[in-house]
């Protein structure tokens, strides 16, 4: 009889408890065919994700060899205190072999390509079904990149023609996302740790690159380009 397979250890980073509980149920429920997946940690903010990963990885490197390494991080894009894409880059820099699956309510066309370019092991919409969630975690843990049909379409479109949002820098894209979800310049400055005039400069660049004249047109632009390929 072969020895049991070591569980795939997952950390969930999301600021909404109901989302974390739902993911834990999906990934930990043996009835979904995923008894080998174990949620071993949770985090509610960007900095907390990094701290918990550091703690778990340090335990795994313990000289006793008793610790089990973290296998996958499930990370929301819209994390408080530190943006999820910033956290992704920090994790990739510190632990380049640790797979990070990005979670979001945003359509694949808006964020999947950017996430994968930054080193994510895949992109999952929070509306994905249980089978997709489990498949993504397994694929990432095995060293692969999970690509849904919608993400594949977004990647194909990106190869053919870059959208205006693809031309945005990482910081501009952060400001773009917050502007299009109704945040003021002051609120964005507080969240990203930037001066208001710096945020205003980024906003001006974003308007120029997208061709929008104001925040309302910018929100319409995000809506149109986020859903234009949705089916």
TORTOR-870313 format. One record per residue: residue number from 1; x, y, z of N, C-alpha, C in turn. Coordinates in Angstrom, 1 decimal, always signed. Layout:
! residues N
[r NUM,[X,Y,Z],[X,Y,Z],[X,Y,Z]]
...
END
This chain:
! residues 231
[r 1,[+0.9,-1.2,+0.0],[+0.0,+0.0,+0.0],[+0.9,+1.2,+0.0]]
[r 2,[+0.6,+2.2,-0.9],[+1.5,+3.3,-1.0],[+1.2,+4.3,+0.1]]
[r 3,[+2.2,+5.1,+0.5],[+1.9,+6.1,+1.6],[+1.0,+7.2,+1.2]]
[r 4,[+0.3,+7.8,+2.1],[-0.7,+8.9,+1.7],[+0.1,+10.1,+1.2]]
[r 5,[-0.5,+10.7,+0.2],[+0.1,+11.9,-0.4],[+0.0,+13.1,+0.6]]
[r 6,[+1.1,+13.9,+0.7],[+1.1,+15.0,+1.6],[+0.1,+16.0,+1.1]]
[r 7,[-0.7,+16.6,+2.0],[-1.7,+17.6,+1.6],[-1.1,+18.8,+0.9]]
[r 8,[-1.9,+19.4,+0.0],[-1.5,+20.6,-0.7],[-1.9,+21.7,+0.3]]
[r 9,[-0.9,+22.4,+0.9],[-1.1,+23.4,+1.9],[-1.4,+24.8,+1.3]]
[r 10,[-2.5,+25.4,+1.6],[-3.0,+26.6,+0.9],[-3.2,+27.7,+2.0]]
[r 11,[-2.7,+28.9,+1.6],[-3.0,+30.1,+2.4],[-4.0,+31.0,+1.6]]
[r 12,[-5.1,+31.4,+2.2],[-6.1,+32.3,+1.6],[-5.9,+33.7,+2.0]]
[r 13,[-5.7,+34.6,+1.1],[-5.6,+36.1,+1.4],[-6.8,+36.8,+0.8]]
[r 14,[-7.7,+37.2,+1.7],[-8.9,+37.9,+1.3],[-9.5,+38.6,+2.5]]
[r 15,[-9.9,+39.9,+2.3],[-10.4,+40.7,+3.5],[-11.8,+40.4,+3.8]]
[r 16,[-12.5,+39.6,+3.1],[-13.9,+39.2,+3.4],[-14.0,+37.8,+4.0]]
[r 17,[-14.5,+37.8,+5.3],[-14.6,+36.5,+5.9],[-15.4,+35.5,+5.2]]
[r 18,[-16.6,+36.0,+4.7],[-17.5,+35.1,+4.0],[-16.8,+34.4,+2.8]]
[r 19,[-15.9,+35.2,+2.1],[-15.2,+34.6,+1.0],[-14.2,+33.6,+1.4]]
[r 20,[-13.5,+33.9,+2.5],[-12.5,+32.9,+3.0],[-13.2,+31.6,+3.5]]
[r 21,[-14.4,+31.8,+4.1],[-15.1,+30.6,+4.6],[-15.6,+29.8,+3.4]]
[r 22,[-16.1,+30.4,+2.4],[-16.6,+29.7,+1.2],[-15.4,+29.0,+0.5]]
[r 23,[-14.3,+29.6,+0.4],[-13.1,+28.9,-0.2],[-12.7,+27.8,+0.6]]
[r 24,[-12.6,+27.9,+1.9],[-12.2,+26.8,+2.8],[-13.2,+25.6,+2.6]]
[r 25,[-14.4,+25.9,+2.5],[-15.4,+24.8,+2.4],[-15.2,+24.1,+1.0]]
[r 26,[-15.0,+24.9,+0.0],[-14.8,+24.3,-1.3],[-13.6,+23.4,-1.4]]
[r 27,[-12.5,+24.0,-0.9],[-11.2,+23.3,-1.0],[-11.0,+22.2,+0.0]]
[r 28,[-11.7,+22.3,+1.1],[-11.5,+21.3,+2.2],[-12.5,+20.2,+2.2]]
[r 29,[-13.6,+20.4,+1.4],[-14.7,+19.4,+1.4],[-14.3,+18.2,+0.6]]
[r 30,[-14.2,+17.0,+1.2],[-13.9,+15.8,+0.5],[-14.9,+15.4,-0.5]]
[r 31,[-16.1,+15.9,-0.4],[-17.2,+15.6,-1.4],[-16.9,+16.3,-2.7]]
[r 32,[-16.0,+17.3,-2.7],[-15.6,+17.9,-4.0],[-14.5,+17.2,-4.6]]
[r 33,[-14.0,+16.1,-4.1],[-12.9,+15.3,-4.7],[-11.6,+15.9,-4.4]]
[r 34,[-11.5,+16.7,-3.3],[-10.2,+17.4,-3.0],[-9.8,+17.2,-1.6]]
[r 35,[-9.8,+15.9,-1.1],[-9.4,+15.7,+0.3],[-8.0,+16.0,+0.6]]
[r 36,[-7.2,+16.1,-0.5],[-5.7,+16.3,-0.3],[-5.4,+17.8,-0.2]]
[r 37,[-6.3,+18.7,-0.3],[-6.1,+20.1,-0.2],[-6.4,+20.6,+1.2]]
[r 38,[-5.5,+21.3,+1.9],[-5.7,+21.8,+3.3],[-5.4,+23.3,+3.4]]
[r 39,[-6.4,+24.0,+3.8],[-6.2,+25.5,+4.1],[-5.6,+25.6,+5.4]]
[r 40,[-4.3,+26.0,+5.4],[-3.5,+26.0,+6.7],[-3.4,+27.4,+7.3]]
[r 41,[-3.8,+28.4,+6.5],[-3.6,+29.8,+7.0],[-4.5,+30.8,+6.3]]
[r 42,[-4.9,+31.9,+6.9],[-5.7,+32.9,+6.3],[-5.0,+34.3,+6.6]]
[r 43,[-5.3,+35.3,+5.8],[-4.9,+36.6,+6.0],[-5.9,+37.6,+5.5]]
[r 44,[-6.0,+38.8,+6.2],[-7.1,+39.7,+5.8],[-6.5,+41.0,+5.1]]
[r 45,[-5.2,+41.2,+5.2],[-4.6,+42.4,+4.6],[-3.4,+42.0,+3.8]]
[r 46,[-2.9,+42.9,+2.9],[-1.7,+42.6,+2.1],[-0.5,+42.3,+3.0]]
[r 47,[-0.2,+43.2,+3.9],[+1.0,+42.9,+4.8],[+0.9,+41.6,+5.6]]
[r 48,[-0.4,+41.3,+6.0],[-0.6,+40.1,+6.8],[-0.3,+38.8,+5.9]]
[r 49,[-0.6,+38.9,+4.6],[-0.3,+37.8,+3.7],[+1.2,+37.5,+3.7]]
[r 50,[+1.9,+38.6,+3.5],[+3.4,+38.5,+3.5],[+4.0,+37.9,+4.8]]
[r 51,[+3.4,+38.4,+5.9],[+3.9,+38.0,+7.2],[+3.6,+36.5,+7.5]]
[r 52,[+2.4,+36.1,+7.1],[+2.0,+34.7,+7.3],[+2.8,+33.7,+6.4]]
[r 53,[+3.0,+34.2,+5.2],[+3.8,+33.3,+4.3],[+5.2,+33.2,+4.8]]
[r 54,[+5.8,+34.3,+5.3],[+7.2,+34.3,+5.9],[+7.2,+33.3,+7.1]]
[r 55,[+6.2,+33.4,+7.9],[+6.1,+32.5,+9.1],[+6.1,+31.0,+8.7]]
[r 56,[+5.2,+30.7,+7.7],[+5.0,+29.3,+7.3],[+6.3,+28.8,+6.6]]
[r 57,[+6.9,+29.6,+5.8],[+8.1,+29.2,+5.1],[+9.3,+29.0,+6.0]]
[r 58,[+9.3,+29.8,+7.0],[+10.4,+29.7,+8.0],[+10.2,+28.4,+8.8]]
[r 59,[+8.9,+28.1,+9.1],[+8.7,+26.8,+9.8],[+9.1,+25.6,+9.0]]
[r 60,[+8.9,+25.7,+7.7],[+9.2,+24.6,+6.8],[+10.7,+24.4,+6.7]]
[r 61,[+11.4,+25.5,+6.9],[+12.9,+25.5,+6.8],[+13.6,+25.1,+8.1]]
[r 62,[+12.8,+24.9,+9.1],[+13.3,+24.5,+10.5],[+14.2,+23.3,+10.4]]
[r 63,[+15.3,+23.4,+11.1],[+16.3,+22.3,+11.1],[+15.7,+21.0,+11.4]]
[r 64,[+14.6,+20.9,+12.2],[+14.1,+19.6,+12.6],[+13.4,+18.9,+11.4]]
[r 65,[+13.1,+19.7,+10.3],[+12.5,+19.1,+9.2],[+11.0,+18.8,+9.4]]
[r 66,[+10.4,+19.2,+10.5],[+9.0,+18.8,+10.8],[+8.0,+19.7,+10.1]]
[r 67,[+8.4,+20.9,+9.7],[+7.5,+21.8,+9.1],[+7.2,+21.4,+7.7]]
[r 68,[+6.0,+21.7,+7.2],[+5.6,+21.4,+5.8],[+5.5,+22.7,+5.1]]
[r 69,[+6.1,+22.8,+3.9],[+6.1,+24.0,+3.2],[+4.7,+24.4,+2.6]]
[r 70,[+4.5,+25.7,+2.5],[+3.3,+26.2,+1.9],[+3.4,+25.9,+0.4]]
[r 71,[+2.2,+25.5,-0.2],[+2.2,+25.0,-1.6],[+1.6,+26.1,-2.5]]
[r 72,[+0.6,+26.7,-2.1],[-0.1,+27.7,-2.9],[-0.7,+28.8,-2.1]]
[r 73,[-0.7,+30.0,-2.7],[-1.3,+31.2,-2.1],[-2.5,+31.6,-3.0]]
[r 74,[-3.7,+31.7,-2.4],[-4.9,+32.2,-3.1],[-5.0,+33.7,-2.7]]
[r 75,[-4.8,+34.6,-3.6],[-4.7,+36.0,-3.2],[-5.7,+36.9,-3.9]]
[r 76,[-6.5,+37.6,-3.2],[-7.4,+38.6,-3.8],[-6.6,+39.8,-4.3]]
[r 77,[-7.1,+40.4,-5.4],[-6.4,+41.5,-6.0],[-6.7,+42.8,-5.1]]
[r 78,[-7.9,+42.9,-4.7],[-8.3,+44.1,-3.9],[-8.1,+44.0,-2.4]]
[r 79,[-6.8,+43.9,-2.0],[-6.5,+43.7,-0.6],[-6.3,+45.1,+0.1]]
[r 80,[-6.7,+45.2,+1.3],[-6.5,+46.5,+2.1],[-5.1,+46.6,+2.5]]
[r 81,[-4.6,+47.9,+2.7],[-3.3,+48.3,+3.2],[-2.2,+48.1,+2.2]]
[r 82,[-2.3,+47.0,+1.4],[-1.3,+46.8,+0.3],[-2.0,+46.0,-0.8]]
[r 83,[-2.0,+46.6,-2.0],[-2.6,+46.1,-3.2],[-2.2,+44.6,-3.4]]
[r 84,[-3.1,+43.8,-3.9],[-2.8,+42.4,-4.2],[-1.7,+42.2,-5.2]]
[r 85,[-1.7,+43.1,-6.2],[-0.6,+43.0,-7.2],[+0.7,+43.3,-6.6]]
[r 86,[+0.8,+44.3,-5.7],[+2.0,+44.6,-5.0],[+2.5,+43.4,-4.2]]
[r 87,[+1.5,+42.8,-3.5],[+1.8,+41.6,-2.7],[+2.3,+40.4,-3.6]]
[r 88,[+1.7,+40.2,-4.7],[+2.1,+39.2,-5.6],[+3.6,+39.4,-6.0]]
[r 89,[+4.0,+40.6,-6.3],[+5.4,+40.9,-6.7],[+6.3,+40.7,-5.5]]
[r 90,[+5.9,+41.1,-4.3],[+6.7,+40.8,-3.1],[+6.9,+39.3,-2.9]]
[r 91,[+5.9,+38.6,-3.0],[+6.0,+37.1,-2.8],[+6.9,+36.5,-3.9]]
[r 92,[+6.7,+36.9,-5.1],[+7.5,+36.4,-6.2],[+9.0,+36.7,-6.0]]
[r 93,[+9.3,+37.9,-5.4],[+10.7,+38.3,-5.2],[+11.3,+37.5,-4.1]]
[r 94,[+10.5,+37.2,-3.0],[+11.1,+36.6,-1.8],[+11.0,+35.0,-2.0]]
[r 95,[+10.0,+34.5,-2.6],[+9.8,+33.1,-2.7],[+9.4,+32.8,-4.2]]
[r 96,[+10.3,+32.8,-5.1],[+10.0,+32.7,-6.5],[+9.4,+31.4,-6.9]]
[r 97,[+9.5,+30.3,-6.1],[+9.0,+29.0,-6.5],[+7.6,+28.8,-5.9]]
[r 98,[+7.1,+29.8,-5.1],[+5.8,+29.6,-4.4],[+4.7,+30.1,-5.4]]
[r 99,[+3.8,+29.2,-5.8],[+2.7,+29.6,-6.7],[+1.7,+30.5,-6.1]]
[r 100,[+1.3,+31.6,-6.8],[+0.3,+32.5,-6.3],[-0.9,+32.5,-7.3]]
[r 101,[-2.0,+32.1,-6.9],[-3.2,+32.2,-7.7],[-4.0,+33.5,-7.4]]
[r 102,[-4.3,+34.3,-8.3],[-5.0,+35.6,-8.0],[-6.5,+35.4,-8.1]]
[r 103,[-7.2,+36.0,-7.2],[-8.6,+36.0,-7.1],[-9.2,+37.4,-7.4]]
[r 104,[-10.4,+37.4,-8.0],[-11.0,+38.7,-8.2],[-12.4,+38.6,-8.7]]
[r 105,[-13.2,+39.7,-8.5],[-14.5,+39.7,-9.1],[-14.5,+40.4,-10.4]]
[r 106,[-13.3,+40.9,-10.8],[-13.2,+41.6,-12.1],[-13.1,+40.6,-13.3]]
[r 107,[-13.6,+40.9,-14.5],[-13.5,+40.0,-15.6],[-12.1,+39.7,-16.0]]
[r 108,[-11.8,+38.6,-16.6],[-10.5,+38.1,-17.0],[-9.9,+39.1,-17.9]]
[r 109,[-10.6,+39.7,-18.8],[-10.1,+40.7,-19.8],[-9.4,+41.8,-19.1]]
[r 110,[-9.8,+42.2,-17.9],[-9.2,+43.4,-17.2],[-7.9,+43.0,-16.5]]
[r 111,[-7.8,+41.9,-15.9],[-6.7,+41.6,-15.0],[-5.9,+40.4,-15.2]]
[r 112,[-6.5,+39.4,-15.9],[-5.8,+38.1,-16.0],[-4.4,+38.2,-16.7]]
[r 113,[-4.3,+38.9,-17.8],[-3.1,+39.0,-18.5],[-2.0,+39.7,-17.6]]
[r 114,[-2.4,+40.8,-17.0],[-1.5,+41.6,-16.1],[-1.0,+40.7,-15.0]]
[r 115,[-1.9,+39.9,-14.4],[-1.5,+39.0,-13.2],[-0.5,+38.0,-13.7]]
[r 116,[-0.7,+37.4,-14.8],[+0.2,+36.3,-15.3],[+1.5,+36.9,-15.7]]
[r 117,[+1.5,+38.1,-16.3],[+2.7,+38.8,-16.7],[+3.6,+39.1,-15.4]]
[r 118,[+2.9,+39.3,-14.3],[+3.6,+39.6,-13.0],[+4.0,+38.3,-12.3]]
[r 119,[+3.7,+37.2,-12.9],[+4.2,+35.9,-12.3],[+3.2,+35.1,-11.6]]
[r 120,[+1.9,+35.4,-11.7],[+0.9,+34.6,-11.0],[+0.8,+33.3,-11.7]]
[r 121,[+0.4,+32.3,-10.9],[+0.2,+30.9,-11.4],[-1.2,+30.7,-12.0]]
[r 122,[-1.9,+31.8,-12.1],[-3.3,+31.7,-12.7],[-4.1,+32.8,-12.2]]
[r 123,[-5.3,+32.9,-12.8],[-6.3,+33.9,-12.4],[-7.7,+33.3,-12.3]]
[r 124,[-8.3,+33.5,-11.1],[-9.6,+32.9,-10.9],[-10.6,+34.0,-10.6]]
[r 125,[-11.7,+34.0,-11.3],[-12.9,+34.8,-10.9],[-13.6,+34.2,-9.7]]
[r 126,[-14.0,+35.0,-8.8],[-14.6,+34.4,-7.6],[-15.9,+33.7,-7.8]]
[r 127,[-16.5,+33.9,-9.0],[-17.7,+33.2,-9.4],[-17.4,+31.8,-10.0]]
[r 128,[-16.1,+31.5,-10.1],[-15.7,+30.1,-10.6],[-16.3,+29.0,-9.8]]
[r 129,[-16.7,+27.9,-10.4],[-17.3,+26.8,-9.7],[-16.2,+26.0,-8.9]]
[r 130,[-16.7,+25.1,-8.1],[-15.8,+24.4,-7.2],[-14.8,+23.6,-8.0]]
[r 131,[-15.2,+22.9,-9.0],[-14.3,+22.1,-9.8],[-13.1,+23.0,-10.4]]
[r 132,[-13.4,+24.2,-10.8],[-12.4,+25.1,-11.4],[-11.4,+25.5,-10.3]]
[r 133,[-12.0,+25.8,-9.1],[-11.1,+26.2,-8.0],[-10.1,+25.1,-7.6]]
[r 134,[-10.7,+23.9,-7.5],[-9.8,+22.7,-7.1],[-8.8,+22.4,-8.2]]
[r 135,[-9.2,+22.5,-9.5],[-8.3,+22.2,-10.6],[-7.2,+23.3,-10.6]]
[r 136,[-7.5,+24.5,-10.3],[-6.5,+25.6,-10.3],[-5.5,+25.4,-9.2]]
[r 137,[-5.9,+25.0,-8.0],[-5.0,+24.8,-6.9],[-4.1,+23.6,-7.2]]
[r 138,[-4.6,+22.5,-7.8],[-3.8,+21.4,-8.1],[-2.8,+21.7,-9.2]]
[r 139,[-3.2,+22.4,-10.2],[-2.3,+22.8,-11.3],[-1.2,+23.7,-10.8]]
[r 140,[-1.5,+24.7,-10.0],[-0.5,+25.6,-9.4],[+0.5,+24.8,-8.5]]
[r 141,[-0.1,+23.9,-7.7],[+0.8,+23.2,-6.8],[+1.8,+22.3,-7.5]]
[r 142,[+1.3,+21.8,-8.7],[+2.2,+20.9,-9.5],[+3.2,+21.7,-10.3]]
[r 143,[+3.2,+23.0,-10.2],[+4.1,+23.9,-10.9],[+3.6,+24.4,-12.3]]
[r 144,[+2.4,+24.2,-12.5],[+1.8,+24.7,-13.8],[+1.1,+26.1,-13.6]]
[r 145,[+0.6,+26.6,-14.7],[-0.2,+27.8,-14.7],[-1.6,+27.5,-15.1]]
[r 146,[-2.6,+27.8,-14.3],[-4.0,+27.5,-14.6],[-4.5,+28.6,-15.5]]
[r 147,[-5.1,+28.2,-16.6],[-5.6,+29.1,-17.6],[-7.0,+28.7,-18.0]]
[r 148,[-8.0,+29.5,-17.5],[-9.4,+29.2,-17.9],[-9.7,+29.6,-19.3]]
[r 149,[-10.8,+29.2,-19.9],[-11.1,+29.6,-21.2],[-11.2,+31.1,-21.4]]
[r 150,[-11.7,+31.8,-20.4],[-11.8,+33.3,-20.5],[-10.4,+33.9,-20.4]]
[r 151,[-9.6,+33.3,-19.6],[-8.2,+33.8,-19.5],[-7.4,+33.6,-20.8]]
[r 152,[-7.6,+32.4,-21.4],[-6.9,+32.1,-22.6],[-7.4,+33.1,-23.7]]
[r 153,[-8.6,+33.4,-23.7],[-9.1,+34.4,-24.7],[-8.5,+35.8,-24.5]]
[r 154,[-8.4,+36.1,-23.2],[-7.7,+37.4,-22.9],[-6.3,+37.4,-23.3]]
[r 155,[-5.6,+36.3,-23.1],[-4.2,+36.2,-23.5],[-4.0,+36.3,-25.0]]
[r 156,[-4.9,+35.6,-25.7],[-4.9,+35.7,-27.1],[-5.1,+37.1,-27.7]]
[r 157,[-6.0,+37.8,-27.1],[-6.3,+39.1,-27.5],[-5.1,+40.0,-27.2]]
[r 158,[-4.4,+39.8,-26.1],[-3.3,+40.6,-25.7],[-2.1,+40.4,-26.7]]
[r 159,[-2.0,+39.2,-27.2],[-0.9,+38.9,-28.2],[-1.2,+39.7,-29.5]]
[r 160,[-2.5,+39.7,-29.8],[-2.9,+40.4,-31.1],[-2.9,+41.9,-31.0]]
[r 161,[-3.4,+42.4,-29.9],[-3.5,+43.9,-29.8],[-3.6,+44.3,-28.4]]
[r 162,[-2.6,+45.1,-27.9],[-2.7,+45.6,-26.5],[-3.7,+46.7,-26.4]]
[r 163,[-4.5,+46.6,-25.3],[-5.4,+47.6,-25.0],[-4.8,+48.8,-24.3]]
[r 164,[-5.5,+49.9,-24.1],[-4.9,+51.0,-23.5],[-4.5,+50.7,-22.0]]
[r 165,[-5.3,+49.9,-21.4],[-5.0,+49.5,-20.0],[-3.7,+48.7,-19.9]]
[r 166,[-3.3,+48.0,-20.9],[-2.1,+47.2,-21.0],[-0.9,+48.2,-21.0]]
[r 167,[-1.1,+49.4,-21.5],[+0.0,+50.4,-21.6],[+0.2,+51.1,-20.3]]
[r 168,[-0.7,+50.9,-19.4],[-0.5,+51.6,-18.1],[+0.6,+50.9,-17.3]]
[r 169,[+1.3,+51.7,-16.5],[+2.3,+51.2,-15.6],[+1.6,+50.5,-14.4]]
[r 170,[+2.4,+49.7,-13.6],[+1.7,+49.0,-12.5],[+1.0,+50.0,-11.6]]
[r 171,[+1.7,+51.1,-11.2],[+1.1,+52.1,-10.3],[-0.1,+52.8,-11.0]]
[r 172,[+0.0,+53.1,-12.3],[-1.1,+53.7,-13.0],[-2.3,+52.7,-13.0]]
[r 173,[-2.0,+51.5,-13.1],[-3.1,+50.5,-13.1],[-3.8,+50.4,-11.8]]
[r 174,[-3.0,+50.5,-10.7],[-3.6,+50.5,-9.4],[-4.6,+51.7,-9.2]]
[r 175,[-4.1,+52.9,-9.6],[-4.9,+54.1,-9.5],[-6.2,+53.9,-10.4]]
[r 176,[-6.0,+53.4,-11.6],[-7.1,+53.1,-12.6],[-8.2,+52.3,-11.9]]
[r 177,[-7.7,+51.2,-11.3],[-8.7,+50.3,-10.7],[-9.5,+51.0,-9.6]]
[r 178,[-8.8,+51.7,-8.8],[-9.5,+52.4,-7.6],[-10.4,+53.6,-8.1]]
[r 179,[-9.9,+54.3,-9.1],[-10.8,+55.3,-9.7],[-12.1,+54.8,-10.3]]
[r 180,[-12.0,+53.7,-11.0],[-13.1,+53.1,-11.6],[-14.1,+52.4,-10.6]]
[r 181,[-13.6,+52.2,-9.4],[-14.5,+51.6,-8.4],[-15.0,+52.7,-7.4]]
[r 182,[-14.9,+54.0,-7.8],[-15.5,+55.1,-7.0],[-14.7,+55.7,-6.0]]
[r 183,[-13.4,+55.4,-5.9],[-12.5,+56.0,-4.8],[-12.1,+57.4,-5.3]]
[r 184,[-12.0,+58.3,-4.3],[-11.6,+59.7,-4.6],[-10.0,+59.7,-4.6]]
[r 185,[-9.5,+60.8,-5.1],[-8.0,+61.0,-5.2],[-7.4,+60.9,-3.8]]
[r 186,[-8.1,+61.5,-2.8],[-7.6,+61.4,-1.4],[-7.6,+60.0,-0.9]]
[r 187,[-8.7,+59.3,-1.1],[-8.8,+57.9,-0.6],[-7.7,+57.0,-1.3]]
[r 188,[-7.5,+57.2,-2.6],[-6.5,+56.5,-3.2],[-5.1,+56.8,-2.7]]
[r 189,[-4.8,+58.0,-2.4],[-3.6,+58.4,-1.8],[-3.3,+57.7,-0.5]]
[r 190,[-4.4,+57.7,+0.3],[-4.2,+57.0,+1.6],[-4.0,+55.5,+1.5]]
[r 191,[-4.7,+54.9,+0.6],[-4.5,+53.5,+0.4],[-3.2,+53.1,-0.2]]
[r 192,[-2.7,+53.9,-1.1],[-1.4,+53.5,-1.8],[-0.2,+54.2,-1.1]]
[r 193,[-0.5,+55.1,-0.1],[+0.6,+55.8,+0.5],[+1.3,+56.8,-0.4]]
[r 194,[+0.4,+57.5,-1.2],[+0.9,+58.6,-2.1],[+0.3,+59.9,-1.8]]
[r 195,[+1.0,+61.0,-2.1],[+0.5,+62.3,-2.0],[-0.7,+62.5,-3.0]]
[r 196,[-1.6,+63.4,-2.6],[-2.8,+63.6,-3.5],[-2.4,+64.1,-4.8]]
[r 197,[-1.4,+65.0,-4.9],[-1.0,+65.6,-6.2],[-0.3,+64.5,-7.0]]
[r 198,[+0.4,+63.5,-6.4],[+0.9,+62.4,-7.1],[-0.2,+61.6,-7.8]]
[r 199,[-1.2,+61.3,-7.0],[-2.3,+60.5,-7.5],[-3.0,+61.3,-8.7]]
[r 200,[-3.1,+62.6,-8.5],[-3.7,+63.4,-9.6],[-2.8,+63.4,-10.9]]
[r 201,[-1.5,+63.3,-10.7],[-0.7,+63.1,-11.9],[-0.9,+61.8,-12.6]]
[r 202,[-1.0,+60.7,-11.8],[-1.3,+59.4,-12.4],[-2.7,+59.5,-13.1]]
[r 203,[-3.6,+60.1,-12.4],[-5.0,+60.2,-13.0],[-4.9,+60.9,-14.4]]
[r 204,[-4.2,+61.9,-14.5],[-4.1,+62.7,-15.7],[-3.4,+61.8,-16.8]]
[r 205,[-2.4,+61.0,-16.5],[-1.8,+60.1,-17.4],[-2.8,+59.0,-17.9]]
[r 206,[-3.6,+58.5,-16.9],[-4.5,+57.5,-17.2],[-5.6,+58.0,-18.2]]
[r 207,[-6.1,+59.2,-17.9],[-7.1,+59.8,-18.8],[-6.5,+59.9,-20.2]]
[r 208,[-5.3,+60.4,-20.3],[-4.6,+60.6,-21.6],[-4.5,+59.2,-22.4]]
[r 209,[-4.0,+58.2,-21.7],[-3.8,+56.9,-22.3],[-5.1,+56.2,-22.7]]
[r 210,[-6.2,+56.4,-22.0],[-7.4,+55.7,-22.3],[-8.3,+56.6,-23.2]]
[r 211,[-8.0,+57.9,-23.3],[-8.9,+58.8,-24.1],[-10.1,+59.2,-23.3]]
[r 212,[-10.2,+58.9,-22.0],[-11.4,+59.4,-21.3],[-11.2,+60.8,-20.8]]
[r 213,[-12.3,+61.5,-20.7],[-12.2,+63.0,-20.3],[-12.4,+63.2,-18.8]]
[r 214,[-13.0,+62.2,-18.2],[-13.3,+62.4,-16.7],[-13.5,+61.0,-16.1]]
[r 215,[-13.8,+61.0,-14.8],[-13.9,+59.7,-14.1],[-15.1,+58.9,-14.5]]
[r 216,[-16.1,+59.6,-14.9],[-17.3,+58.8,-15.4],[-17.0,+58.1,-16.7]]
[r 217,[-16.3,+58.8,-17.7],[-15.9,+58.1,-18.9],[-14.9,+57.0,-18.6]]
[r 218,[-14.1,+57.2,-17.6],[-13.1,+56.2,-17.3],[-13.8,+54.9,-16.8]]
[r 219,[-14.9,+55.1,-16.0],[-15.6,+54.0,-15.5],[-16.3,+53.3,-16.6]]
[r 220,[-16.9,+54.0,-17.5],[-17.5,+53.4,-18.7],[-16.5,+52.7,-19.6]]
[r 221,[-15.3,+53.2,-19.7],[-14.2,+52.6,-20.4],[-13.9,+51.2,-19.8]]
[r 222,[-13.8,+51.2,-18.5],[-13.5,+50.0,-17.8],[-14.6,+48.9,-17.9]]
[r 223,[-15.8,+49.4,-17.9],[-17.0,+48.5,-18.0],[-17.0,+47.9,-19.5]]
[r 224,[-16.8,+48.8,-20.4],[-16.8,+48.3,-21.8],[-15.7,+47.4,-22.2]]
[r 225,[-14.5,+47.7,-21.7],[-13.4,+46.8,-22.1],[-13.3,+45.6,-21.2]]
[r 226,[-14.0,+45.7,-20.0],[-14.0,+44.5,-19.2],[-15.0,+43.4,-19.6]]
[r 227,[-16.0,+43.9,-20.3],[-17.1,+42.9,-20.6],[-17.3,+42.7,-22.1]]
[r 228,[-16.5,+43.4,-22.9],[-16.8,+43.3,-24.4],[-16.6,+42.0,-24.9]]
[r 229,[-15.8,+41.1,-24.2],[-15.6,+39.7,-24.7],[-16.3,+38.7,-23.9]]
[r 230,[-17.0,+39.2,-22.9],[-17.7,+38.2,-22.0],[-18.8,+37.5,-22.7]]
[r 231,[-19.1,+36.3,-22.4],[-20.1,+35.5,-23.1],[-21.1,+35.0,-22.0]]
END
